[in-house]
Amino acid sequence: RRGVMAAFLCLAVLTMRAPASALQAGPAYFVHGVDSAGGMATPLAVVHIPVRVRRAPSIVLKTSEPAGIVRGIGEGRNLPSPSGINTLPVPLQAATVVAMLAAICALASAIAGPGFDLVRGSFLWNLSRPTWPLLGLIYLAAGVAHFTELEGFANITPPNGTWGFWWTPFSAKFNVQWTGVVEIFGGLWMMIGALAPVSGIALPPALGPMLSDGALTLWLLTIGVTPANLFALTHGANFPLDLETPPTAHAIRLAFQAVLLAMLWEMAGPTLLDFKVNMGLM
């Protein structure tokens, strides 16, 4: 009996030395004693000796982005962008966007007016000006891309409420689709108007100046899609989805937007002239 009590005492000491959270059940041991009636050794108890377990320290990885959200894609466009503009107070964001739009318009006007007048008739002007209708091919390809890269274009379309004032009655995907159709039409119309005279094809007079009509259409479209380019800058929206464009590249793209507007306005001259005559402005 004393041996049994000693065994239990040892087990109790071992158990008290380790906290419960660090113990787990160990192998079973049989405690034997002598049966007082028969004088035979019989198991009096079955004891599980606790075993101390060393636990590896838990590691918590801290991330700057919520799980499942990628910066520049979907909800990730609300995360701080590389430009930092979307972290500004909403009124300041609106003022920044309006200022950038004004700068693009001012630059386009300066290029289309005194800028082109300065070089008009020069060797470089006469060399490059006949190639401008090739922009129609670029817009045509871009219009097709609106359908092949629908998700990417939808990602750079600003949602309603962006900058505190942006609103459109259509979904992002529908906006991508209808602007793609206009780009295809405008580019194709401009290309036909440019290639028909070169190919010796006489177009019906009822079609009007197709090249300049297509150019004016694309001019209006370019103004309409400029907010998407601004949104890509202010909110770091990715296009393509797996590409994060640095703010400098966005700024260059927006400056080139002004050049496109100036070139399209120049090519739209005959249509603008017809409009002025028809409206009695000349």
Backbone bond lengths (Angstrom), bond angles and torsions (degrees), N, CA, C in turn:
res aa  C-N    CA-C-N  psi(-1)  N-CA   C-N-CA  omega(-1)  CA-C   N-CA-C  phi
1 R - - - 1.461 - - 1.520 110.84 -
2 R 1.334 115.24 -37.91 1.468 116.70 178.79 1.516 112.34 -65.03
3 G 1.348 114.61 -35.48 1.483 118.16 177.71 1.503 111.85 -63.84
4 V 1.339 115.65 -38.86 1.476 119.48 179.34 1.512 110.32 -65.30
5 M 1.347 115.86 -44.64 1.460 119.89 179.96 1.518 111.09 -62.66
6 A 1.318 117.46 -38.45 1.468 120.79 179.09 1.517 110.72 -65.01
7 A 1.325 115.92 -39.89 1.471 119.24 178.94 1.513 111.24 -63.10
8 F 1.342 116.18 -44.93 1.465 119.85 178.55 1.521 111.43 -62.97
9 L 1.346 116.52 -37.84 1.460 120.33 179.46 1.519 111.32 -64.17
10 C 1.320 117.79 -42.63 1.476 121.60 177.58 1.520 111.09 -61.36
11 L 1.326 115.49 -42.78 1.464 118.96 -179.89 1.513 111.27 -64.52
12 A 1.333 117.13 -38.85 1.465 120.78 179.27 1.516 110.96 -63.85
13 V 1.348 117.10 -40.51 1.468 120.69 178.98 1.513 110.83 -64.12
14 L 1.333 116.90 -43.52 1.465 120.44 179.27 1.518 111.40 -62.10
15 T 1.328 116.32 -38.82 1.460 120.17 -178.16 1.514 111.71 -68.57
16 M 1.353 117.42 -39.58 1.459 121.11 -177.33 1.515 112.18 -71.37
17 R 1.316 118.78 -22.80 1.474 121.29 -176.82 1.521 112.32 -74.35
18 A 1.310 117.96 -20.38 1.461 119.89 -177.01 1.515 109.32 -117.67
19 P 1.340 118.76 137.94 1.460 121.47 176.82 1.518 110.32 -65.09
20 A 1.343 115.40 153.15 1.465 119.86 -175.68 1.515 112.20 -61.40
21 S 1.329 115.82 -33.64 1.468 118.53 -178.04 1.508 112.89 -68.93
22 A 1.347 116.76 -18.51 1.459 120.02 -177.69 1.509 112.34 -100.61
23 L 1.349 117.84 4.54 1.440 121.13 -177.71 1.507 111.37 -110.68
24 Q 1.306 116.03 149.97 1.446 120.89 170.62 1.528 107.81 -142.41
25 A 1.308 115.17 159.26 1.462 118.97 -176.18 1.514 111.19 -61.20
26 G 1.346 115.64 131.65 1.449 120.57 179.30 1.510 111.26 -101.41
27 P 1.320 118.10 -164.03 1.461 121.08 179.78 1.526 111.66 -68.11
28 A 1.315 116.16 152.85 1.463 121.53 -179.46 1.532 110.18 -82.81
29 Y 1.327 116.73 138.78 1.462 123.20 177.13 1.525 108.75 -124.98
30 F 1.314 115.96 139.26 1.458 121.77 178.36 1.532 108.71 -95.48
31 V 1.319 116.61 127.30 1.477 121.97 176.06 1.522 107.10 -96.74
32 H 1.363 117.33 118.34 1.454 121.93 -175.50 1.533 110.79 -99.84
33 G 1.267 114.63 151.04 1.467 121.44 173.82 1.525 109.30 -145.85
34 V 1.279 116.34 -179.95 1.479 121.19 -178.89 1.507 108.92 -104.41
35 D 1.309 114.53 123.32 1.463 119.97 178.38 1.526 108.02 -68.23
36 S 1.333 116.42 122.38 1.471 120.25 -176.80 1.516 112.25 -66.85
37 A 1.323 117.28 -22.48 1.467 119.35 -177.87 1.528 111.22 -81.70
38 G 1.346 116.67 -47.88 1.464 119.16 -174.07 1.500 114.33 -104.16
39 G 1.337 116.63 -9.84 1.463 119.70 -179.25 1.488 114.58 71.42
40 M 1.340 117.25 19.36 1.469 120.92 -179.03 1.523 109.89 -107.20
41 A 1.343 114.14 149.87 1.467 119.55 177.75 1.513 109.50 -76.89
42 T 1.290 116.88 120.39 1.479 121.78 -178.96 1.525 109.20 -130.70
43 P 1.372 117.69 149.50 1.480 119.11 176.85 1.504 111.18 -69.01
44 L 1.318 116.47 124.74 1.468 121.10 -179.14 1.530 111.96 -94.96
45 A 1.313 117.55 -25.46 1.482 119.43 -178.70 1.511 109.28 -158.08
46 V 1.333 115.93 154.63 1.455 123.18 173.12 1.519 107.57 -113.53
47 V 1.316 117.60 119.87 1.462 121.96 -173.15 1.527 109.50 -120.93
48 H 1.359 116.33 132.84 1.471 121.41 172.11 1.515 108.16 -96.74
49 I 1.319 116.69 114.78 1.465 119.53 -179.63 1.519 109.11 -79.07
50 P 1.327 118.54 122.62 1.477 119.71 178.70 1.518 111.05 -63.43
51 V 1.309 114.90 142.11 1.462 121.22 179.59 1.521 108.73 -115.80
52 R 1.317 116.24 129.35 1.465 120.74 178.69 1.536 109.36 -70.84
53 V 1.317 116.25 130.96 1.465 121.63 -179.24 1.514 109.30 -115.72
54 R 1.297 115.64 125.86 1.469 119.93 176.19 1.533 108.74 -86.99
55 R 1.307 115.67 118.41 1.461 120.61 -178.83 1.523 110.26 -94.67
56 A 1.344 114.32 135.91 1.474 118.65 177.37 1.520 109.17 -68.88
57 P 1.325 117.40 139.17 1.471 119.70 179.17 1.525 110.36 -61.51
58 S 1.324 115.45 135.55 1.470 119.25 179.16 1.513 109.85 -74.74
59 I 1.316 115.63 141.97 1.466 122.01 -178.81 1.521 108.02 -114.53
60 V 1.320 117.10 125.59 1.456 122.40 178.42 1.520 108.46 -108.54
61 L 1.315 115.75 118.09 1.456 120.12 179.62 1.514 109.06 -86.82
62 K 1.293 116.51 125.78 1.465 121.02 178.43 1.521 109.38 -97.38
63 T 1.305 115.83 129.91 1.463 120.84 178.15 1.509 109.25 -121.16
64 S 1.312 116.12 151.26 1.458 121.61 179.98 1.510 111.80 -83.49
65 E 1.321 118.44 -10.73 1.450 122.02 -178.20 1.520 109.59 -119.45
66 P 1.337 117.33 139.43 1.474 119.85 177.23 1.523 110.66 -59.56
67 A 1.315 115.80 152.34 1.455 120.26 -178.99 1.521 110.66 -60.37
68 G 1.329 115.89 135.03 1.456 121.13 177.19 1.512 114.77 82.69
69 I 1.323 118.82 -3.26 1.472 122.04 -179.69 1.517 108.89 -111.45
70 V 1.325 115.76 128.87 1.464 122.09 -179.64 1.518 108.50 -111.84
71 R 1.309 116.58 129.93 1.457 119.95 -178.98 1.521 110.52 -59.85
72 G 1.333 115.34 132.37 1.457 120.99 177.21 1.512 114.35 91.91
73 I 1.351 117.53 -3.75 1.467 120.89 -178.35 1.524 108.72 -128.41
74 G 1.325 117.54 126.70 1.453 121.64 176.84 1.518 112.19 56.28
75 E 1.357 115.86 -125.02 1.460 120.36 179.60 1.525 111.86 -63.41
76 G 1.325 116.09 -21.46 1.461 120.08 179.34 1.517 113.29 -67.29
77 R 1.321 117.22 -11.32 1.467 120.09 176.29 1.526 111.53 -71.92
78 N 1.347 116.84 -14.33 1.457 120.63 177.14 1.524 112.43 -87.14
79 L 1.335 116.30 -10.02 1.464 119.72 174.61 1.529 109.09 -71.93
80 P 1.327 117.13 158.27 1.472 118.87 178.35 1.518 111.83 -53.00
81 S 1.334 116.78 124.40 1.459 121.89 -177.75 1.517 110.43 -84.07
82 P 1.344 117.67 164.36 1.470 119.69 176.99 1.527 113.26 -57.78
83 S 1.344 117.14 -32.71 1.470 119.85 178.93 1.515 112.12 -77.23
84 G 1.340 116.51 -23.18 1.458 121.06 -179.56 1.517 114.43 77.84
85 I 1.335 117.51 1.45 1.468 120.01 -175.87 1.522 111.46 -67.10
86 N 1.338 117.16 -35.84 1.463 118.74 -177.70 1.526 113.03 -75.49
87 T 1.331 117.37 -1.38 1.465 120.22 174.77 1.525 111.29 -92.61
88 L 1.326 116.86 -7.70 1.468 120.78 179.28 1.521 110.07 -75.26
89 P 1.334 118.10 159.28 1.464 120.16 172.18 1.533 110.02 -56.54
90 V 1.329 116.76 146.83 1.463 121.28 -174.55 1.536 112.47 -54.56
91 P 1.333 120.38 -44.79 1.471 118.65 178.37 1.527 112.96 -59.39
92 L 1.330 115.88 -36.05 1.460 119.26 179.08 1.525 110.99 -72.50
93 Q 1.341 117.05 -34.32 1.464 120.01 173.70 1.529 110.34 -61.22
94 A 1.324 116.39 -45.59 1.463 120.92 179.70 1.524 111.02 -60.96
95 A 1.328 116.72 -43.67 1.454 120.44 179.40 1.527 111.20 -63.41
96 T 1.334 116.23 -38.26 1.466 120.25 179.26 1.516 111.20 -65.15
97 V 1.337 117.05 -44.02 1.459 120.99 -179.29 1.527 111.00 -66.08
98 V 1.330 117.28 -43.08 1.472 120.76 178.65 1.525 110.06 -62.58
99 A 1.325 116.54 -39.57 1.472 120.13 178.95 1.528 110.68 -64.63
100 M 1.335 117.44 -40.35 1.462 119.89 178.85 1.528 111.38 -67.35
101 L 1.334 117.13 -39.59 1.470 120.10 176.46 1.527 110.72 -61.95
102 A 1.322 116.28 -43.15 1.461 120.41 178.76 1.526 110.98 -63.12
103 A 1.330 116.09 -38.23 1.465 119.85 179.45 1.520 110.91 -66.59
104 I 1.337 117.56 -40.43 1.464 121.01 178.44 1.524 110.42 -63.65
105 C 1.323 117.27 -44.76 1.467 121.25 179.89 1.533 111.09 -64.37
106 A 1.323 116.09 -41.98 1.463 119.93 179.61 1.521 111.00 -64.68
107 L 1.322 116.83 -41.94 1.463 120.18 179.29 1.522 110.99 -66.51
108 A 1.342 117.12 -41.73 1.463 120.56 178.24 1.525 110.87 -62.23
109 S 1.324 117.42 -40.92 1.471 120.96 178.82 1.520 111.25 -65.79
110 A 1.330 115.64 -39.41 1.466 118.89 179.93 1.520 111.07 -66.68
111 I 1.314 117.50 -37.23 1.473 120.67 -179.98 1.526 110.51 -72.19
112 A 1.344 116.04 -46.04 1.471 119.97 -176.98 1.517 112.44 -69.31
113 G 1.323 117.31 -27.03 1.462 120.77 -179.26 1.520 112.34 -92.98
114 P 1.318 117.18 -99.48 1.478 120.24 -176.86 1.524 113.59 -62.68
115 G 1.319 117.60 -29.32 1.463 119.43 -179.33 1.521 112.14 -63.79
116 F 1.324 117.52 -52.27 1.461 121.01 179.34 1.531 111.37 -69.38
117 D 1.324 116.50 -35.54 1.474 119.15 179.01 1.524 111.24 -62.52
118 L 1.315 115.60 -30.48 1.461 119.98 -178.47 1.521 112.36 -69.25
119 V 1.330 116.45 -32.94 1.468 119.38 -176.31 1.533 112.49 -109.69
120 R 1.320 117.28 -2.22 1.463 119.91 -177.51 1.534 110.17 -60.56
121 G 1.329 116.61 131.56 1.462 121.39 -179.83 1.521 113.83 89.51
122 S 1.317 116.94 -7.46 1.461 119.55 179.73 1.533 109.83 -77.25
123 F 1.332 115.59 170.79 1.458 120.48 -179.37 1.526 111.35 -60.10
124 L 1.344 116.64 -46.45 1.457 120.25 -179.29 1.529 111.22 -64.91
125 W 1.326 116.47 -36.25 1.472 119.84 178.18 1.523 110.21 -64.22
126 N 1.314 116.48 -49.61 1.466 120.42 -178.63 1.527 112.25 -65.71
127 L 1.334 116.36 -25.87 1.457 120.21 179.62 1.533 111.39 -79.18
128 S 1.326 116.24 -39.53 1.462 119.84 -173.32 1.526 113.62 -92.80
129 R 1.306 117.56 -31.60 1.475 119.80 -172.95 1.527 113.07 -57.43
130 P 1.324 122.02 -40.29 1.477 120.23 179.14 1.525 113.83 -65.54
131 T 1.327 117.06 -17.11 1.470 119.12 -178.42 1.535 112.82 -89.04
132 W 1.301 117.85 -7.79 1.460 120.00 -175.68 1.532 113.62 -59.72
133 P 1.319 119.36 -35.82 1.470 118.24 178.48 1.527 114.20 -58.40
134 L 1.338 117.24 -15.52 1.460 119.32 176.02 1.531 111.80 -62.88
135 L 1.335 115.78 -16.02 1.460 118.79 174.44 1.526 110.73 -59.21
136 G 1.335 115.72 -27.71 1.457 119.40 178.14 1.524 111.51 -60.20
137 L 1.323 116.20 -37.07 1.455 120.50 178.59 1.523 110.76 -66.79
138 I 1.332 116.12 -38.91 1.465 120.82 178.98 1.525 110.05 -64.85
139 Y 1.326 115.81 -44.74 1.466 119.20 179.07 1.525 110.81 -66.35
140 L 1.306 117.26 -35.81 1.463 120.88 177.77 1.533 110.35 -61.21
141 A 1.321 115.72 -46.44 1.475 120.01 178.18 1.521 111.28 -64.54
142 A 1.337 116.03 -38.87 1.466 119.50 178.89 1.525 110.69 -65.15
143 G 1.342 116.68 -37.11 1.448 119.92 178.35 1.518 112.15 -63.94
144 V 1.319 116.82 -40.09 1.469 120.70 176.12 1.523 110.21 -63.63
145 A 1.337 115.92 -38.81 1.469 120.15 -179.65 1.526 111.66 -64.04
146 H 1.322 117.36 -24.08 1.469 119.63 176.97 1.528 111.87 -60.56
147 F 1.321 116.13 -22.48 1.464 120.28 179.98 1.528 111.47 -101.06
148 T 1.325 117.39 -33.32 1.462 119.61 179.02 1.526 111.71 -80.14
149 E 1.328 117.53 -24.37 1.465 122.66 178.51 1.525 109.38 -121.55
150 L 1.324 115.46 44.46 1.465 120.92 -173.64 1.526 112.17 -57.63
151 E 1.330 117.47 -44.98 1.458 120.94 -177.45 1.527 111.56 -63.77
152 G 1.323 116.11 -39.50 1.462 119.47 179.75 1.514 112.27 -65.77
153 F 1.346 117.42 -44.87 1.462 120.48 178.95 1.529 110.83 -66.42
154 A 1.338 116.57 -37.60 1.465 119.45 177.92 1.526 110.72 -63.69
155 N 1.326 116.86 -31.01 1.462 121.19 -178.44 1.524 112.21 -67.43
156 I 1.351 117.77 -29.05 1.471 119.72 179.84 1.522 111.70 -97.24
157 T 1.327 117.10 6.25 1.462 120.32 175.66 1.518 108.73 -83.83
158 P 1.325 118.69 121.54 1.472 119.63 -176.40 1.520 112.39 -65.99
159 P 1.330 117.69 131.31 1.472 120.64 176.21 1.528 110.61 -70.45
160 N 1.316 115.65 160.48 1.465 119.84 176.66 1.524 109.84 -59.48
161 G 1.324 115.05 137.91 1.458 120.88 -178.96 1.508 113.89 95.51
162 T 1.339 117.13 -9.67 1.461 120.01 178.70 1.530 109.81 -60.28
163 W 1.312 116.28 137.10 1.475 124.84 -179.25 1.527 112.13 63.68
164 G 1.328 117.06 6.88 1.443 120.01 178.19 1.515 115.19 85.47
165 F 1.348 117.26 -4.08 1.470 117.36 -177.87 1.528 113.43 -139.96
166 W 1.335 118.28 -14.12 1.465 119.01 -173.83 1.524 110.67 -72.87
167 W 1.333 114.66 135.55 1.463 119.10 178.39 1.520 109.48 -154.68
168 T 1.326 116.85 141.44 1.455 123.41 174.58 1.520 108.02 -145.05
169 P 1.328 118.35 143.54 1.468 119.56 -177.90 1.522 113.90 -76.41
170 F 1.329 116.93 -7.32 1.462 120.21 -174.33 1.524 111.17 -107.33
171 S 1.329 114.37 162.45 1.469 119.95 175.61 1.527 109.52 -74.12
172 A 1.323 115.60 164.40 1.466 120.01 -179.69 1.526 111.01 -60.94
173 K 1.334 116.79 -43.30 1.459 119.79 -178.30 1.527 111.78 -66.15
174 F 1.325 116.56 -38.80 1.456 118.61 178.85 1.528 110.79 -66.68
175 N 1.312 117.01 -37.80 1.472 120.07 176.39 1.524 110.97 -62.09
176 V 1.320 116.60 -39.42 1.464 120.19 177.60 1.530 110.11 -64.59
177 Q 1.318 116.64 -40.50 1.461 120.45 -175.96 1.528 112.41 -69.87
178 W 1.344 116.83 -46.11 1.467 116.33 -177.68 1.523 112.04 -71.43
179 T 1.318 117.75 -33.50 1.466 118.22 175.52 1.526 110.89 -68.85
180 G 1.347 116.76 -31.51 1.461 119.64 175.47 1.518 111.54 -64.90
181 V 1.321 117.12 -41.00 1.468 120.89 177.93 1.528 110.34 -62.67
182 V 1.327 117.00 -42.72 1.470 120.44 179.71 1.520 110.66 -65.32
183 E 1.310 117.02 -39.78 1.470 119.92 178.23 1.527 111.01 -63.15
184 I 1.314 116.70 -42.58 1.472 120.09 178.78 1.520 110.06 -63.61
185 F 1.327 116.71 -46.29 1.465 120.47 -179.80 1.526 111.05 -63.34
186 G 1.334 116.90 -49.29 1.464 120.40 -177.90 1.514 112.20 -62.30
187 G 1.330 116.37 -44.05 1.461 119.76 179.82 1.509 111.98 -65.28
188 L 1.335 116.58 -42.52 1.462 120.80 179.73 1.521 111.15 -66.89
189 W 1.317 116.57 -41.91 1.467 121.59 179.81 1.528 110.67 -62.58
190 M 1.314 115.26 -41.79 1.466 119.46 -179.56 1.527 110.65 -69.31
191 M 1.313 118.04 -39.65 1.457 120.98 179.30 1.524 111.71 -65.60
192 I 1.334 116.58 -41.80 1.471 119.32 178.13 1.523 110.03 -62.65
193 G 1.333 115.32 -44.51 1.466 119.00 179.25 1.511 113.19 -62.09
194 A 1.326 117.74 -29.44 1.460 121.15 -179.62 1.519 111.89 -84.58
195 L 1.319 117.76 -37.64 1.463 121.05 -174.02 1.528 113.41 -84.61
196 A 1.330 117.20 -27.92 1.470 119.60 -176.97 1.522 112.55 -58.21
197 P 1.346 119.77 -50.19 1.474 118.99 179.18 1.524 112.84 -62.25
198 V 1.335 116.48 -37.17 1.458 120.37 -179.88 1.523 110.78 -66.41
199 S 1.323 116.00 -33.47 1.473 121.37 -178.98 1.523 112.41 -87.03
200 G 1.329 117.37 -0.53 1.457 120.37 -179.75 1.514 113.77 76.96
201 I 1.333 116.99 20.29 1.460 121.51 179.95 1.527 108.96 -95.88
202 A 1.338 116.18 126.84 1.460 120.90 179.05 1.523 108.70 -91.26
203 L 1.299 115.64 118.32 1.457 120.49 179.76 1.525 110.46 -85.57
204 P 1.321 118.41 146.66 1.471 120.77 178.35 1.522 111.01 -58.96
205 P 1.332 118.05 134.65 1.471 120.28 -179.82 1.529 113.20 -58.07
206 A 1.339 115.66 -26.32 1.459 118.92 -178.81 1.527 112.00 -63.98
207 L 1.328 116.74 -22.43 1.469 119.69 179.00 1.518 112.21 -73.50
208 G 1.348 115.24 -17.54 1.453 118.57 179.49 1.519 112.29 71.59
209 P 1.330 116.39 -168.70 1.476 120.39 179.20 1.525 110.54 -75.01
210 M 1.319 116.18 89.92 1.469 119.66 -172.27 1.521 112.95 -62.00
211 L 1.321 116.11 -39.86 1.465 118.24 -178.18 1.525 110.50 -61.31
212 S 1.333 116.73 -49.83 1.463 119.56 -177.39 1.527 111.54 -72.04
213 D 1.344 117.36 -31.36 1.466 119.19 175.20 1.528 110.48 -63.31
214 G 1.327 115.31 -44.89 1.458 119.35 177.97 1.518 111.68 -63.40
215 A 1.344 116.36 -37.77 1.465 120.16 179.94 1.524 111.07 -65.82
216 L 1.342 116.78 -41.91 1.465 119.34 179.07 1.527 110.83 -66.46
217 T 1.333 115.96 -37.67 1.461 119.77 176.77 1.524 110.89 -59.93
218 L 1.322 116.07 -45.08 1.469 120.17 -179.66 1.522 111.66 -71.16
219 W 1.323 117.06 -29.08 1.469 120.67 175.93 1.534 109.80 -63.44
220 L 1.334 115.20 -47.88 1.470 119.56 178.19 1.531 111.12 -62.85
221 L 1.329 116.09 -40.50 1.455 119.93 179.69 1.522 111.18 -64.41
222 T 1.321 116.69 -41.82 1.468 120.64 -178.81 1.519 110.72 -61.23
223 I 1.331 116.60 -39.11 1.466 119.43 175.35 1.529 109.74 -63.65
224 G 1.336 115.68 -40.94 1.458 119.93 -177.12 1.519 114.50 -66.53
225 V 1.319 117.72 -30.85 1.472 120.09 -177.93 1.526 112.93 -96.32
226 T 1.328 116.91 -2.56 1.465 119.39 179.59 1.529 112.31 -59.17
227 P 1.351 119.99 -37.08 1.471 118.42 176.57 1.528 113.60 -56.71
228 A 1.325 118.13 -29.94 1.466 119.71 177.73 1.531 110.39 -65.35
229 N 1.326 116.48 -40.32 1.459 119.82 177.60 1.529 111.29 -67.71
230 L 1.332 115.84 -36.18 1.461 119.39 176.47 1.527 110.97 -66.66
231 F 1.322 116.73 -39.89 1.462 121.08 179.64 1.525 110.80 -63.81
232 A 1.328 116.62 -38.44 1.466 119.97 177.66 1.526 110.68 -60.32
233 L 1.335 116.73 -34.16 1.461 120.57 178.73 1.520 111.30 -77.41
234 T 1.334 116.81 -49.79 1.465 119.49 -173.30 1.521 113.07 -69.85
235 H 1.335 117.47 -33.20 1.463 120.65 -175.70 1.534 113.08 -114.50
236 G 1.323 117.21 5.20 1.461 119.56 177.42 1.513 113.20 63.11
237 A 1.342 117.78 31.69 1.466 121.02 -178.65 1.528 109.82 -68.63
238 N 1.310 116.68 131.64 1.465 121.98 -176.10 1.520 112.09 -81.76
239 F 1.306 115.39 137.83 1.467 122.82 166.35 1.525 107.96 -152.91
240 P 1.344 115.40 118.36 1.470 130.11 -9.30 1.536 111.61 -57.91
241 L 1.320 115.25 171.64 1.456 119.95 -173.45 1.517 113.13 -60.67
242 D 1.342 117.20 -29.37 1.463 120.40 -176.71 1.526 112.72 -94.91
243 L 1.328 116.84 13.94 1.467 119.85 -177.07 1.518 110.01 -125.33
244 E 1.335 115.83 121.84 1.458 120.89 175.35 1.525 108.39 -99.00
245 T 1.329 116.17 113.94 1.463 121.81 -175.80 1.525 109.74 -89.34
246 P 1.330 118.96 132.32 1.467 120.70 179.73 1.529 111.22 -69.69
247 P 1.325 118.05 154.22 1.468 121.55 -178.93 1.525 113.79 -55.88
248 T 1.325 117.61 -34.51 1.467 119.99 -179.99 1.518 111.40 -61.45
249 A 1.327 117.02 -42.12 1.462 120.91 178.76 1.527 110.82 -64.48
250 H 1.334 116.57 -38.05 1.470 119.79 176.78 1.529 110.45 -63.34
251 A 1.320 116.80 -41.38 1.468 120.62 -179.54 1.528 110.81 -63.29
252 I 1.337 116.55 -40.92 1.466 120.12 177.44 1.521 110.23 -64.04
253 R 1.336 116.03 -41.35 1.467 120.53 179.01 1.528 110.92 -61.21
254 L 1.313 117.74 -40.76 1.460 121.26 -179.81 1.530 111.13 -69.45
255 A 1.324 116.79 -35.61 1.469 119.60 176.53 1.525 110.05 -65.83
256 F 1.336 117.13 -39.07 1.462 120.73 177.54 1.521 111.17 -67.17
257 Q 1.344 116.41 -25.55 1.460 120.29 175.61 1.525 109.90 -59.07
258 A 1.309 116.73 -39.22 1.472 121.10 178.55 1.524 110.83 -65.20
259 V 1.329 117.09 -38.39 1.467 120.86 178.20 1.529 110.35 -64.82
260 L 1.342 116.58 -43.06 1.461 120.61 177.93 1.525 111.06 -60.20
261 L 1.321 116.56 -45.41 1.460 120.52 179.68 1.520 111.14 -60.62
262 A 1.332 117.16 -40.61 1.465 120.66 179.91 1.531 110.94 -66.34
263 M 1.316 117.79 -42.56 1.468 121.30 -179.52 1.532 111.30 -66.74
264 L 1.319 117.10 -41.59 1.463 120.51 179.35 1.530 111.03 -67.57
265 W 1.315 116.34 -37.68 1.476 119.91 177.63 1.522 110.71 -64.31
266 E 1.296 116.39 -39.74 1.469 120.74 177.55 1.523 110.57 -62.70
267 M 1.325 118.10 -44.18 1.464 120.70 -179.10 1.525 112.30 -72.36
268 A 1.336 117.00 -21.18 1.466 120.77 -179.89 1.521 112.60 -82.81
269 G 1.331 117.34 6.35 1.473 121.68 -176.57 1.524 114.98 -49.96
270 P 1.351 120.93 -53.06 1.474 121.11 -178.85 1.530 113.21 -58.86
271 T 1.308 117.96 -38.84 1.466 120.41 178.59 1.521 111.08 -67.80
272 L 1.321 116.49 -40.92 1.458 120.18 177.01 1.520 111.14 -64.46
273 L 1.326 116.96 -37.03 1.462 120.95 178.16 1.523 110.50 -66.01
274 D 1.338 116.48 -44.26 1.465 119.79 176.68 1.523 111.53 -58.83
275 F 1.313 115.81 -40.89 1.462 119.80 179.91 1.526 111.06 -62.75
276 K 1.313 117.41 -43.32 1.460 120.79 -179.77 1.527 111.17 -64.28
277 V 1.334 116.62 -40.22 1.468 120.70 179.78 1.527 110.28 -66.92
278 N 1.314 116.30 -46.22 1.460 120.66 -179.48 1.532 112.33 -64.34
279 M 1.313 116.90 -30.55 1.460 120.91 -179.92 1.517 112.44 -88.68
280 G 1.364 116.38 0.83 1.465 120.34 179.89 1.506 113.61 72.15
281 L 1.313 116.19 23.29 1.470 120.32 179.94 1.518 111.09 -86.77
282 M 1.335 117.70 -5.49 1.464 120.69 179.50 1.531 109.66 -135.16
